[in-house]
């Protein structure tokens, strides 16, 4: 089954919901970055949240999520846009820790809890929107929940999960965001809280074959699906032309130094791990362009 995302509403429009399946996306990132199981889980949860947040945007709008928790994984970064394009990376993809006390991958241990979750949105305005909250859990679902409540003033429930198979490939991945809008009755909030408390982990549901529609219907019996999208995918914006412009921005003196000392240059994209090699002739052409 391909990755897909649904957008829905419930309770007379007082609840909006997003749910996404990201198995292929997370596996693509695991393969590109050679992530350890726990790094796969941390990066997968982050890009899953970013994919749903991207679905909240319009047109050419885009966002970047940065998680800097002080843990051994370093920062976790994800980009997403309204077109369903997502990419991401971690500073230290090979980091691994023993299972936590619950026998699960220790995502909080590698992410850390001494830092912040940052969200930057490019909405086409003069200045981008920037929001940040302290990391309160490191498991990330709770941290995004806290972000929505504190930075966007929208009470939300966020569930994120990545199930890594015994061969380290991604068995399943996905999540949901439930947001409460003004006007929701107390009894409706209480009912939703009960349903959330009784819901099994998102990865278990997906691994057992539950559809996103079924998961949302379990939480919100009167749910109405507004949109189903199958365009959620990995997409990087890097290209040789963009890398050339970055190289040129270094200036003639620095490029001449690279040519003299190394004779070539290799640039690796953080997001997709693609390598761009510039031999001596390539560097000479760039230097000449700066003459």
Secondary structure, DSSP 4 states (H G I P E B T S, - for coil): ---EEEEEEEGGGTEEEEEEE-HHHHHHHHHHHT--HHHHHHHHHHHHHHHHHHTT--TT-EEEEEEE-SSTT-EEEEEEETTSEEEEEES-TT------TTSS--HHHHH-SSSEEEEEEE-SSSS-EEEEEE-SSSSSHHHHHHHHHHHS---EEEEEEEEE-TTSSEEEEEEEEEEEPTT--HHHHHHHHHHHHHPPPHHHHHHTT--HHHHHHHH-TT-EEEEEE---EE-----HHHHHHHHHHT-HHHHHHHHHHTS-EEEE-TTT--EEEE-HHHHHHHHHHT-
